């Protein structure tokens, strides 16, 4: 595997849950930092639902490596943002021999 040019600046966000005062939880997204990344598409699919089409685009997103436990290291359940585009992180692993992390993500867009 060759090194790819990391030319996209992505915002790393984690879901933050807080009590809503009525016995439940409110969810918000907290910015943890930014990463330079390269995005590689890996297939795609459309799902038809009544009244809407859901486009699911899987991606491999390569970032600089960060040690396990570091707040700079993304985790499954976090997301990466590129402007209005959101990439939900499904898994994170080290790319062999590259000093990079590979995040398997999905970008979802809906249209009515």
Secondary structure by P-SEA (a helix, b strand, c coil): cccccccbbbbbbbbbbbbccccbbbbbbbbcccccbbbbbccccccccccbbbbbbbbbbbccccccccccccccccccccccbbbbbccccccccccbbbbbbbbbbbcc
